[in-house]
Amino acid sequence: VGDIKDNLNLLYYLARFRGIGDIMLSG
């Protein structure tokens, strides 16, 4: 279960880092 949580955390981090521009553009 820890592995899955770690994977989700990494995905979230990547999405946030990569989606920062999208979020800023979206408001």
Secondary structure, DSSP 4 states (H G I P E B T S, - for coil): -HHHHHHHHHHHHHHHHHSHHHHHHH-
